[in-house]
Structures are given as C-alpha cells and as structure tokens.
Amino acid sequence: MPATEPVTPPAKPRMSTRNRLLFFATGWLIVLMPFLFWWNTWFGRQLSDKQLSEYLQDDKKPRHIQHALVQIGERVTRHDPGVVQWYPEVVRLASYPIEEVRNTDAWVMGQDVTSKEAASAGFHQALLKMLGDSSLLVRGNAALSLVRFGDATGRPDIVALLQPAKVTAPQAGKITDASTVGTPIHQAGIVAKIESAGQTVEVRSPINGRLRNLSVQPGQTVAAGDQIATLDPGMDQVWEALRALYLIGQPEDIPAIQPYERALPEIPDHVRQQAVATERAIRERRK
C-alpha cells in the first residue's frame, strides 16, 4: 500500500496591514476615550493661571467653573499669595445660576477667613446673602463656611443638614416611575418621574442621601407641591454638620443630633462618636 503523503494545512489568511492598523487604532481609542473623559472632568488636574482665568468665565461648561473654584480653594490652603487675583470672581459666582457652582463657591469662601483680601472682596457678606439661596445644600455650605468666620448666623441651616429632606412634585401629573425605598441617591439623581401634558418631568433629589420612604406609587396622580418622598442625608453631610454644631450648637439642636448617636449599621462609628461629642460640648457650654 503506497505511503500517504502528508497533507499541508491551508495557510491561515493574514490580516492586511491596513486592517491591523485599524484594529490597533480601535483598541487604543477604547482605552483612550475613558481616560480623556476622566482627565477633562477630574478637578484635581492642575490648571495654569491662564487656564484658571479662562475656566472661571466658561459659561458653556459649568464644570470648568467648578474645576477652577476647586483649584482656587486648594491654592488658598497652600497659602499661595497669587490666588487673591481671582477673589472678585469668587464673589461674583455666589449668585451663579447653576446650583453646583454656587455650592462649590460657598465652600471656597470658607477657606480664607483671615486675609484682608478676603475681607476686601466681601467673602463674609457674600456668604450671609447665600443663606437665602433656594438650595438646601448651598445654604448649608454657606452656613458651614460662616462658622469658620466665627459667625453662627446660619446655625438653623446647619441643623437642617441633619434632618430628612422632603421631595415635592414640581407640577401636577401622574407618577410613571419611582425609585426603590432604601436606594442611595446622589444629588440631582432621579427620585420619580411625572407625566404631565404628554411630557415627562424628572423629580430630582436635592441632596446626596438614601431614600427613606415614598409617599406615592406609579399611576398615582399628584398636585404641584405634594410630597413625593423623604431622603435621609448622606453621612458626609451629617459629619460636617455635627462638627460645626460642636462649636456653635444650642440645646434646642440636641434632638436633631441624637439619632446619629445610635449604634446602627448605616451610621459609621466616626459619625456616631462625633454626635456624642457634639451633644456633650453643647451641654457643657450651658453649665
């Protein structure tokens, strides 16, 4: 029987140079795009003086304004003498129409409470005006910054940071969707959706927190101003409020503090300890 000659397997088709280049370019973009998104939105990226001035004026990209404000705050903490050139812009932004910008701005003004430049720019007065802001968090951040000025005017707004936030319907309509009780929700996260006149209105959270309860169900009709939900505040917010009340709290604030003294899974130990210390400090001041 004649020997069988070995069969040579067919050569595998090779990828063309053009296709290889396209393949590697696509893979590179898959890696690069998330990095570019992060790079453009990360507030820790250092800005030059020129960039900082440009970002403060970039009304088309409010996150650029926030980025610049964060950089100013960090320069203040590093005692950079050149930062005062932007103080008039910081005061101007206290009335900016975007809530997140005002919120960051209130924090920045609390970073310099001693310099003559901050006094000349009017940080203290700007923060007092921000106590009338429509946003709970802006009022709270302004009040926290005022404590650093030795001013307890915003104490009621600090106490409010410890209390559940109520979410109400912005207009009449039918509830078409709602979040689940117990769900963590970021500030501006969707709590529910309302259908009104053929359009869907998203009802958003005023704070970072956790959905405590829902007062409505999908399919239910609500009127403008009806309560939709209640949110428990996030622990970072609670922690800052407790620290401020350690310094300026009054006996009537104690009922708002005591719920955070409980040994519950949702209350971190450092928050519980701060609540206990804050109540003790308030009581000792009354002796």
N, C-alpha and C positions, 0 to 999 in steps of 0.2 A: 504494500500500500504506500503510495507516494507521500512523502512528508508534506504537511500543510505549511505553506508559507505564512509567517506571522502577518497579521493584518494591522496595518498602521492606522491608528485612530485619526479621524479627521482633525485638522488643526482648528483650534478654537478661534473664532473670529476676534480680531484685535480691535480695541476701541481706537477710533481715529484720534489724532492729536487734538482736533477741534472739539470733539466730544469730551476728551479728558479735561481739557481746559474749562469747558462749560461745567463739568462735574465738580471740579475743584473750586471754581468760582461760586457755584451754588452753595457748596458746603461752607465756604468761607463767609458768605453772606448770612447763612443760617446762624453762624457763631457771632458775626459782627453786629447784626441788627439789634439783638437784645443789649449788647454792650453799649452801642451808641445811644439807645433809649435810656439806659441807666445813667450814662455819662451826662446826658443832657438834662436829666431830672434830679440828679444827686446834688443836694445842697452843700455837700462837703467839698465839692470841686472848687479850688481856689480861683478867684477872679482877679484880674488886674484892675488897677484903678480905672482905666478907661472902660473895661467891660462892666465894672460895677456901676459906673455912671450911666452907661447905656441901658443896663438891665433895669435900673430904677425907673426909667422912662418908657419901658417896653409895655405899653398898654395892651398890645396884641397877645402877649404871653404873660399872664399874671404870675405864673410860676417863676419866671425870670425875676420879677419884682421880689417875690418871696426869697429866692435864692440870694439876691443882693442884700436883703434885710438880714438874713441869717449870717451872711459874711460880715456885715457891719457889727452885729451882736458879738460875733467871735473876735473881731478886732478890738472891740471895746474891752472884752475880758482879758485881752493880751496887752492892754494899755497902749495901743497904737495911737500916737498923737495925731496922725493924719486922718483918722476916721471922722473927726468933727466937721470936716468939709461937707459931709452928707447929712448932718443933723437937720437942716431945714427940710430936706426931702423926707426924712423920717417923720417929722411933724405933719407934713402935707399928706402923707399916706394914712394918717389916722382916720381920715374921712373917705378913704378909697371905697368904691362901690363893691368890691369883692371881699366877702367876709374873711376868707383865709388870709388875705393880705393884711387886713386890719388886725386879725388875731396875732399874726407874727409881729406886726408893728408894735402892738401893746407889749409884747414880751421884750422886744429890743429896747424900748424906752426904759424898762426896768433894769437894764444892765448898767446904766450910768446915772447914779443918783447924787453924785457929789461934785461933778465938774462945773465950772462956771459956764462952759459952752452948752451943757445940757440945760442949765437954768436959763441961759440967754435964749436958747432955741424954744423953750417952753414945754419941755417934756412933761413936767408935773401938771401943768394946766391942760395939756392935750389929753393926758390920762384921765383927769377928772371929767372932761367932756365925754370920754369914751364910756363912762359909766351909764350914759343914756343910750348906748348902742342898742340896736334891735336884736343883736345876737347874744345869747346867754354866755357863750364862750368868750366873746370879745369883752363883754362886761367883766367876766370872771378874771381874764388875764390882765385887764386894766387894773382891777382891784388888787390882784396879787402884786403887780408892779408898784402900785401905790404904797403897799406895805413897806417896800424897800426904801421909800421916801419918808417912812415914819408916819404915813397918813392912813388912818383906819376908816376913811370915808366909805370905802367900798366893802366894808365887812358884810352887809346883807347879801351882796353878790357872791362873796366867798362862801358863805353858808349855803347859798343856793347850789353851789357846785357839789355839795354833799347829797343833795336831795334828788329824787327821781325826776326825770324830765318828761313833761307831758307833750304828746304829739297830737295836733289837731288837724282837722280837714281844712285845707285852704279854700275849698269851694264845695258846693253841693254836687252830689253824683252818686254813682253806685260803685261799691267796692268790688274790684275784679280780681285782686290778688293781695296777699298779705304775708309777711314773714312769719316764722315759727317762734313761739314763745321760747325763751332761753337762748336764742341766736345772738352771737356777738355782732354788733353793727357799728361800722365806722361812721364818723361824722359825715353827713350828706349821703349815707347809704340809704337804700330804699326800704322803707317800712311797709308801705302799702301802695296800691295803685287805685285811682278813682277814674271811672269813665264818666265824662260829662260832655254833653252836646257832641257826641261822636269822637271826642278826643280823650286820650289817656293822660291823666295828671299823676306824676310820681310824688308821693309824700315821703320826704326825706328826714333822716334823723338830725336833730340839732347838736348832738354830742357823740363822742365815742362811748359806747356802753353795751349793755345787754338788754334784750327785750324782756321786760318783766311780765307784761300782760297785754292782751289785745282786747279792745272794747267792741270790736266789730268783727264780722265774718264776711267772706266773699259772697256777693249777692245782696248784701245789705245796703240800703240807701242811707246816706248821711247828709246832714246840712252843713253849711260852712261854719266852722268853729267847733263842731262836735269833736269830742275826744276820741282818738283812734287807738292810741297805745300809750304805754308808760315804759320808760327806759331807765334802768339803773346806771349810774355814772361809771365810767371806767376807773380802774384803780390808780392810774397815773394822775388823773384829775383829782381824785379823793386825797391822794398823798400830798399834793401841792396845797390843797385847801386846808388840810389838817396842820401842815407846817406853818401856814400863815396864821391860823387861829391859835396856835401855840403862843404867838406873840400878841395878838390883838383880840382873841376870843372873849366873849362875855358869858355869864351864867346862862342866859337865855339860849345860847348856842349849843349847850350840852346835849339836849335831846337829839339834835342832828348828828352829833359826834358819836353817841353811844352805840348805835347799830354797828359801827365799824370796830367795836371792841370785842365783838363775839368771835369765838373760835369756829369759824365756818370755812369750808373748802374754798369758797370764792373770795375770801378775804386773805391776802398774803400776810404773813406774820409781821413783816415790817410795817404794814399799814395798821394792823391791829395794835402793835406796840406804840406807834405814833398817836393813834387815837387815845390810848390810855394816858400817854404822856401829856397830850393836849388838854384833856379834861383835868388832869392833876394840876397843870400850870394855871388853868383858869380858876380853879378853886383856891389855889394858894394866893393868887392875886387879890382875892376877896377877903383874905384874913386881915 
